[in-house]
Amino acid sequence: MNTFTMDKNCFEKLPPEILINILKLLSLKDLRNVMITSKYLKDLITNESSLWKFICRYKLIINHNNSIKESSKSWYTNCRLSHNWCKGIFKNKILIQNQTKFLPWMQLVHTNVLLVSFGSDLDCFSLEPPRYSKRLIWKINVPTTRRYDIRTNDVTRFIVKDNLIVCGNRDGNTAIYEYNNIREKPYLLHYIQNCHNCGKEEVTAVEKTKNCVITASNLSPYINLWNLKGNTLGSQLNNCSIVKNFEVPECDGCWSLSVDALGKNLAIGLNGNGMPACIDLNIGQYVMSPKQDLRGKKHLVRDLQWHNTNGIVFVTHSGKLQYIDTRVGSVTYEIRDPFQSALYCVKTDGDNAVVTGSAEYSRCVLFDLRSPHHVQMFFTQKKSSPIYSLDFDVKKLIAAGDQRVAVANFNVSSRSTEAKDYSQIFEFVSS
């Protein structure tokens, strides 16, 4: 009987199109073994985008701010990093530590510039990869007004948009800074005093659209739009005027705001209602009205974000993550926190990945909007704390607790890094 023999180099001599079709039949483990056999095959595998698009077509790929480019190298790298996300393969590091407890808010600007608020201070840090060592670039003390009540002068929330930094404060005022380069210290452009009820109520949420800044309070049903056009900071501090004023009577106040990418619709996370509202800023009418049957003191939407032009992801104090389609006004995805904890913050990559910050154990949770179960949990710090704010890109997750800000670095080797896998499905049994 004749036997067929093949030279060991014949496989590499096959046309690339045939090789790719063969490689598509292999598992990830087999692909890794093939990659270590020769430099040619390793380069072919890592540089062929169609291969990785096919292999990972059903997998969760972190795609924050369209980070996956159409270059083939990017697809291989993002698939590797997303695998680490899903399997809990990362390294923790404490970036910032304070002795005093705060309710910090933060935003990742560009790739390696982080803005964090501690009390009335706003700090800007540079994060240097690969280990994300931090360096303070600038620090500003947001102006405050002394109030003779129990309120502090903490920055509640801020946003960075269109070269402006808008800071809402618990003292009832809003400070607006402008910058040309985020790595250079910004200057105070506007200072709006007494935003709601003559300053008796704190500014809980801020947004910016076109030539207006939007403010809201958790104790006021009114949404205020302040005109910025043509005003510059002079001797008069309160130098912005209200151009529009919306009332949301189906709630006690507002916890969070988010404007869609077109600057047309404003999503509002309500205090006293378990479902967000959405207003058309041009005509001042509901695109999506609040639900009357979810009105009540125990209901509130802690945080929300536009997932795309038609959908909003939001988290509630009752521990639910939900996705609502504004075209029909109904929830199309709903899931509870694995530990049934309250949820404080949420971020989405605009594709399928959503990360939430929970009220306990310094814990963040990764969800896939196609899956009925959570994908992975990340205990970002050893000390238990609520996660008040978070941000992420494909390489890292940054989470802010009451005393510490930590980074989870996913750009690590899966061979040398121990997996912290908490993807198990938990079942609660009543006693």
C-alpha positions, 0 to 999 in steps of 0.5 A: 500500500502506498502512503502519502508523505508531505514535506514539513514545509509544504503547509507553509507553501500553500496559498495564503487564502487556503491557509486562512480557510484551514486556520479558521477550523482551529480552536484558539488553543490550536492557533496558539500552538501553530503560531509558535511553530514558525515566524511566517505562520505567526505573522500570517495569523496575527495580521489577518483580520478576516481570520479573527473576525471569523473566529470571534464573530460570536465573542464579546469584543470590547470596542470602546469608542470604536477602538477596533480599527480595520487594520488587521493587527488591531483585530488580533490585539483587540481579540486577545485583550477582550479574551482577557476581559472575559476570562478575568485575566488582569493586574490590579494597581492602586493609582490614587489613595486618600485618607479622607473619604470622597464621592469622586467622579472621573473621566478618561480623556483621550487614552492616557489622561485621567480627570478625577474630582476629590471634594472641590479639587479637580485633578488631571493625571497622565497615565504612562503605559504599560504599568500606568504609573501616574503623574499629576499634570495640573490641579485646580480648586473649583470655586465654592460658595459657603452654605449654612446647611449640611451640604459640602462643597464637593464637585458632584459630577463633571463632563469634558466635551468640546474643549470645556470642563463643566463642573456641577457642585453640591453648593448649587453652583456650576463652574465652566473651564476652557482648555486648548490642550488637556495637558495644560491647566484650563482657565475659568470661563463661566461661573453660574451661581444659584442654579436651582431654587436660588442655590438651595439645591445642589447641582447633581448632574451637568451636560453640554450641547451646542452653545448651552450647558444643562444643569439638574438637581436631585431635589428639583424637577426642573432642567435648566439650559444656560446660554454660553454664546457671547459671554466671557468671564468678567467682573460679573460672576453669574454671567449666564442666562437661562434660555430654556427650562423644562419641568419633569413633573413625574419625579422628585428630581434628576440624578443624571443627564446625557445628550445623544451624539446628534445633540438633539435628545436629552436623556434624564435619569430621574429621582423618584421614578424607575424609568428615564425620560427623554426630551427633544431639546429643540421643541421641548417635548417628550420623546419618551415620557416617564412611567407613572406606575414606576413613580415612588421614593424608592425608585431612582435611575443612578446613571445612564448613557446613550448606547447608540442613537436609539438606545439608552443603558441605565442603572438603578438603585435597585440593582438593575441594568436595563437597555431601553429603545427610545423609538418604542419606549420599552425595555429590551434588555434587563438584568440584575447585578449578580449580588443584587447590589445597588448600582452607581454608575455605567459605561458602554462601548456602544456595541455589546459591552457594558460595565457597571459599578456596584455599591459594595466590594469595590466591584465592577461587572461586565455584561454582554447585551446579547447574554442573559448572564453577566460575563465577568466580575472584577474586584478592583480593590482589596478594601470594600467600597462603592464604585462611584465612577468608572471608565474603560477602554480595551486595555484598561478599566479604571474604577473610583471608590471612596478613598482609592482609584484603581486600574485593572490592566488587561494588556497582560500575558495570559500565560504569566497572569493568574485568572480571577474568574468570577463568571459563575452564575449565582443562584439566590435561595430563600431561607 
